[in-house]
Amino acid sequence: MKITDLTITPVNVPLEAPIRWPWGVRVETSRIIVQLHTDEGIVGLGETLGGESIPVILKGMKGKLMGENPFDLERILSLFQMVPYFSGYSGRGAICAVEMACWDIMGKAVDKPLHQLIGGLYRKRVEFAAYVFARYEKNGVGGEDTPEKLVEYCRQARRKHGFTVIKYKGGVFPPEFDVETLRLMREQLGPEARLRIDPNALWTFETGLRTCRKLIPLDMEFIEDPVWGIETMARLRRDVPVPFSTNMCVVCFDDIPLGVRAGAVDVILGDPHKWGGILATKKLAAVCETFSLGMSMHSGAELGISTAANVHLGASTPQFYFALDTHYDQTEDDVIKGGKLRFVQGHIAVPEGPGLGVELDEDKLARYSERYAKAGTSEHAAGDPGRPDWVPRRPMW
């Protein structure tokens, strides 16, 4: 089997309501959809981060892919070892899209679901955390701008999808607002709710120390990136008896030795799109097991192709002790046939079809590709139209 072509399609899919985070507002998710063609007629699907740079990187990778056997995965990955050096996480995102498509091809070729190729079925369904944002209102949805409204959104997410793990995106409002929100969540959602917060490292060390100490009585599952950098995370963790997680200070294999020696993190949030693929995420799981680190999954507002890949990873990897992050419940639509994957009691069942177990809806792909062509990428758009004088910065508080 040989690779014969690579199709790259950027898409924009709307969110139910504009989500607010410490660096701006996101009204839709921008993603790159990849189709990897072979001489045997099998087409593999991949998905990765949005952004204007990734299609350019993928086009540069295309020539080296032609004629390669998608089963020769380590050889293919070796062709692009320098891509992350020059392009950072965008380079790893491009590699992920191609590698994911290779896995999809392999599964289809042998008529096996992806999880059977990467470790087998450890769990039949994979748990996800509700990602709770303050949102602007859109068509009667959103408008959460008080602790009480944010708690009500948690109740709605529990009723609709069965989530019992709540990840609150802090840093939009002052730390006192975030503490009060989490206090109300604990009080009104009960002791069975598992709570997390992620202020995107916008707190100073002093603010982080004061705020994290207030969170200790709330029995937090973990606090994600309260401050910036491995050294500051380590300083703070020494005085805060709550696990710290990260998607911002230990973000590649080179960071792990320093993060472990410093005692900066307890839980690493993997992400095939930012670590360089499914195989890289499995390798990360082995490292986490070696150092007794917990493991969860970061979310960058994935659509169904990547969500399916994450479910296969979660199903086949014992080290995912913590529920995976997701924005998936907040997207209005998808580019896969049959509509969006379903949450049942906060879980998604492992797809049973070959490869990723999802198929592309060509009509929706065309529709959301046209939306991208008109609007461009929405990735990491800074600024907040509701606060025209506000300027994002780090640290914020």
C-alpha positions in Angstrom: 0.0 0.0 0.0 1.3 3.5 -0.9 0.1 7.0 -0.1 -0.9 8.8 -3.3 -2.4 12.1 -2.2 -3.1 14.4 0.7 -6.2 16.6 0.9 -6.2 19.5 3.3 -9.5 21.3 4.3 -9.8 24.0 6.9 -13.3 24.4 8.5 -15.1 26.6 10.9 -17.9 25.1 12.9 -20.0 27.4 15.1 -20.2 27.1 18.9 -23.6 27.2 20.7 -22.6 30.5 22.3 -19.3 32.5 22.3 -17.0 31.2 25.0 -14.8 33.6 27.0 -11.4 32.7 28.1 -8.4 34.7 29.5 -7.1 35.6 26.1 -10.3 36.6 24.3 -13.5 35.2 22.9 -14.1 32.2 20.6 -17.3 32.1 18.6 -16.5 29.0 16.5 -13.9 26.2 16.3 -11.4 26.2 13.5 -10.0 22.8 12.6 -8.0 21.3 9.8 -9.4 18.1 8.2 -7.0 15.8 6.4 -7.8 13.0 3.9 -4.9 10.7 3.1 -5.4 8.7 -0.1 -3.8 5.4 -1.0 -3.4 3.3 -4.1 -5.8 0.7 -2.7 -8.6 3.2 -2.5 -8.6 3.5 1.3 -8.8 7.0 2.5 -7.7 7.9 6.1 -9.2 10.8 8.0 -7.3 13.1 10.3 -8.1 16.3 12.2 -5.9 18.8 13.9 -5.7 22.3 15.3 -6.9 25.3 13.3 -4.6 28.2 12.3 -3.2 29.6 9.1 0.2 28.0 9.5 -0.8 24.3 9.6 -2.1 24.0 6.0 1.2 25.5 4.9 3.2 23.0 6.9 1.1 20.1 5.6 1.6 21.2 2.0 5.3 21.2 2.7 5.1 17.7 4.1 3.1 16.3 1.2 6.0 15.5 -1.1 7.7 13.3 1.4 4.5 11.3 2.1 4.0 10.3 -1.5 4.8 6.6 -2.1 5.2 5.8 1.7 3.4 2.9 3.2 1.0 4.2 6.0 1.9 1.1 8.0 5.5 2.3 8.2 4.6 4.8 10.9 7.9 5.3 12.6 9.6 5.8 9.2 7.0 8.4 8.2 7.4 10.2 11.6 11.2 10.2 11.1 10.8 12.2 7.9 9.4 15.1 9.9 11.6 15.2 13.0 12.7 18.8 12.4 9.2 20.1 11.7 8.4 20.9 15.4 11.9 22.5 15.7 10.9 25.1 13.1 7.2 25.3 13.7 6.6 24.5 17.3 3.2 23.1 18.3 1.8 23.9 14.8 4.4 21.5 13.4 3.3 18.8 15.9 -0.3 19.5 15.0 0.5 18.9 11.3 2.2 15.7 12.1 -0.7 14.6 14.2 -3.2 15.1 11.3 -1.1 12.9 9.0 -0.4 10.2 11.7 -4.1 10.0 12.7 -5.0 9.5 9.0 -2.4 6.7 8.8 -3.9 5.0 11.8 -7.4 5.3 10.2 -6.0 3.7 7.1 -4.4 0.8 9.0 -7.6 0.1 10.9 -9.7 0.1 7.7 -7.1 -2.1 5.9 -7.3 -4.8 8.6 -11.0 -4.2 9.5 -10.2 -3.4 13.1 -11.1 -0.3 15.3 -8.2 1.9 16.3 -8.1 0.9 19.9 -7.4 -2.7 18.9 -4.2 -1.5 17.2 -2.9 0.6 20.1 -3.3 -1.5 23.1 -6.8 -3.1 23.0 -9.9 -2.3 25.0 -9.1 -1.3 28.6 -12.4 0.5 29.1 -15.5 0.4 27.0 -16.5 4.0 27.4 -14.4 7.1 28.2 -15.4 9.8 30.7 -15.2 13.5 29.8 -15.3 16.6 31.9 -17.8 19.4 31.3 -15.7 22.5 30.2 -17.5 25.4 31.8 -16.9 28.8 30.4 -18.4 32.2 31.0 -20.2 32.8 27.7 -21.8 35.6 25.8 -25.5 35.1 24.9 -26.4 33.7 21.5 -30.0 32.8 20.5 -31.0 32.4 24.1 -27.9 30.2 25.0 -25.1 31.4 27.2 -24.9 34.7 29.1 -23.1 33.3 32.1 -21.6 36.3 33.9 -22.2 35.5 37.6 -21.3 32.6 39.8 -25.0 31.7 40.1 -25.4 31.5 36.3 -22.3 29.4 36.0 -23.6 26.9 38.5 -26.9 26.7 36.7 -24.9 26.0 33.5 -23.3 23.1 35.3 -26.7 21.7 36.3 -27.8 21.9 32.7 -24.7 20.1 31.5 -25.3 17.4 34.1 -29.0 17.0 33.1 -28.3 17.0 29.4 -25.1 14.9 29.2 -24.6 13.4 32.7 -21.3 15.1 33.4 -20.0 14.7 37.0 -16.6 16.3 36.4 -16.6 20.0 36.0 -13.6 22.0 34.7 -14.1 25.7 35.1 -12.2 28.1 32.9 -11.0 30.8 35.3 -9.0 34.0 34.6 -11.8 35.9 32.8 -12.9 37.5 36.0 -10.8 38.4 39.1 -9.7 35.5 41.3 -12.3 36.4 44.0 -15.0 35.7 41.4 -13.5 32.4 40.5 -13.2 31.3 44.2 -16.9 32.2 44.8 -17.9 30.3 41.7 -16.2 27.2 42.8 -17.5 27.6 46.3 -21.0 27.6 45.0 -20.3 24.7 42.7 -19.1 22.6 45.6 -22.1 23.7 47.8 -24.8 23.2 45.2 -23.4 20.3 43.1 -22.6 18.2 46.1 -19.5 16.3 47.2 -19.7 13.8 44.3 -18.8 16.6 41.8 -15.2 16.6 40.9 -14.0 20.2 40.3 -11.1 21.6 38.4 -10.0 25.2 37.5 -7.8 26.5 34.7 -6.9 30.2 34.8 -4.3 29.8 32.0 -1.4 30.8 34.2 -2.7 34.4 34.5 -2.1 34.6 38.3 1.0 36.1 39.8 2.8 33.9 42.3 1.4 35.9 45.2 -2.2 35.8 43.8 -1.8 32.1 43.0 -0.7 31.4 46.6 -3.6 33.4 48.1 -6.2 32.0 45.7 -5.1 28.4 45.8 -5.1 28.3 49.6 -8.8 29.5 49.5 -9.5 26.5 47.2 -8.1 23.9 49.5 -11.3 23.3 51.5 -13.2 22.8 48.2 -11.6 19.4 47.6 -10.4 20.2 44.1 -9.5 17.3 41.8 -6.6 19.5 40.5 -5.7 23.1 39.7 -4.4 23.6 36.2 -1.6 26.0 35.4 -2.4 28.6 38.1 0.9 30.4 37.4 3.4 30.6 34.5 6.4 28.3 34.1 7.9 25.2 35.6 9.9 27.1 38.3 7.0 29.2 39.5 4.6 26.2 39.4 7.1 24.3 41.6 7.4 27.1 44.1 3.7 27.4 44.4 3.1 23.6 44.6 5.4 23.4 47.7 2.9 25.5 49.6 -0.4 24.2 48.2 -1.5 20.6 49.0 -3.6 20.3 45.9 -2.5 18.4 42.7 -1.3 20.7 39.9 -2.0 19.8 36.3 -0.5 21.4 33.2 -0.9 22.0 29.5 1.3 25.0 29.5 4.6 24.3 31.3 5.3 20.6 30.5 4.3 20.6 26.8 6.9 18.3 25.1 9.2 15.5 26.1 12.1 17.8 26.6 10.1 19.5 29.5 9.4 16.3 31.4 12.8 15.9 33.2 12.8 19.4 34.5 9.1 19.3 35.5 9.6 16.0 37.4 12.8 17.1 39.2 11.2 20.4 40.2 8.0 18.8 41.5 6.0 21.3 39.4 3.2 19.0 38.2 1.2 16.0 39.3 -1.0 15.5 36.2 0.0 16.1 32.6 -2.7 16.9 30.1 -1.8 15.1 26.9 -3.1 16.0 23.5 -2.1 14.2 20.3 -2.4 17.5 18.4 0.1 19.2 20.6 2.4 16.3 21.4 2.7 15.0 17.9 0.2 12.3 17.4 -1.4 9.2 18.8 1.8 7.3 19.1 3.5 10.2 21.0 0.5 10.3 23.4 1.0 6.6 24.1 4.6 7.2 24.8 3.7 10.1 27.1 1.4 7.7 29.0 4.4 5.3 29.6 6.5 8.2 30.9 3.6 9.3 33.2 3.4 5.7 34.5 7.2 5.7 35.1 7.1 8.8 37.3 3.7 8.1 38.9 2.2 11.2 37.2 -1.5 11.4 36.5 -2.8 11.9 33.0 -5.7 13.6 31.4 -6.4 15.1 28.0 -6.4 18.7 26.9 -9.1 20.0 24.6 -8.8 22.5 21.8 -12.4 22.4 20.7 -12.1 19.2 18.7 -14.7 18.0 16.1 -15.8 14.4 15.8 -12.8 13.0 14.0 -10.4 14.1 16.8 -12.9 13.3 19.5 -13.1 9.7 18.1 -9.3 9.5 18.2 -9.3 10.7 21.8 -11.9 8.1 22.8 -9.8 5.3 21.3 -6.8 6.7 23.2 -8.7 6.9 26.4 -10.2 3.4 25.9 -6.8 1.7 25.3 -4.6 3.6 27.8 -4.9 2.7 31.5 -3.0 5.9 32.5 -6.0 8.1 31.8 -7.2 8.0 35.3 -8.8 11.4 35.0 -11.8 12.4 32.8 -10.7 13.9 29.5 -11.4 17.6 28.7 -13.8 18.4 25.9 -15.6 21.3 24.2 -17.5 18.9 22.0 -20.8 19.4 23.8 -20.6 23.1 22.9 -20.3 22.7 19.1 -23.4 23.2 17.1 -22.6 20.6 14.4 -19.9 18.3 13.1 -18.4 17.1 9.8 -19.0 13.4 10.4 -21.9 11.3 9.1 -24.8 10.6 11.5 -24.4 13.7 13.6 -22.3 14.3 16.7 -21.0 11.5 18.9 -23.3 11.2 22.0 -22.5 11.7 25.7 -24.2 9.2 28.0 -23.7 9.8 31.7 -20.7 11.9 30.9 -19.1 9.2 28.7 -18.7 8.5 25.0 -18.8 4.8 24.0 -15.8 3.6 21.9 -16.6 3.6 18.2 -16.8 0.0 16.9 -16.2 0.6 13.1 -12.8 0.1 11.5 -10.1 2.7 12.0 -11.4 5.8 13.8 -15.0 4.5 13.3 -16.3 7.7 11.8 -17.0 8.8 8.3 -16.8 12.2 6.6 -20.0 14.0 5.7 -18.9 15.7 2.4 -21.8 18.2 2.3 -21.0 19.5 5.8 -17.3 19.5 5.0 -18.0 21.8 2.0 -20.4 24.0 4.1 -18.0 24.6 6.9 -15.0 24.9 4.5 -16.9 27.8 2.9 -17.5 29.3 6.3 -13.7 29.2 6.9 -13.0 30.7 3.5 -15.2 33.7 4.3 -14.2 34.3 7.9 -10.7 32.9 8.2 -9.3 31.1 11.3 -10.8 31.8 14.7 -7.9 30.2 16.5 -6.5 32.1 19.5 -8.3 35.3 18.4 -7.4 37.9 21.1 -9.7 40.6 22.3 -13.1 40.8 23.8 -15.8 42.7 22.0 -17.8 43.0 25.2 -14.9 44.8 26.8 -13.4 47.1 24.1 -10.8 48.7 26.5 -9.6 45.3 27.8 -6.1 44.1 26.8 -5.1 40.5 27.5 -1.8 40.1 29.2 0.2 37.7 31.4 0.0 37.9 34.4 -3.4 39.4 34.5 -4.0 39.4 38.3 
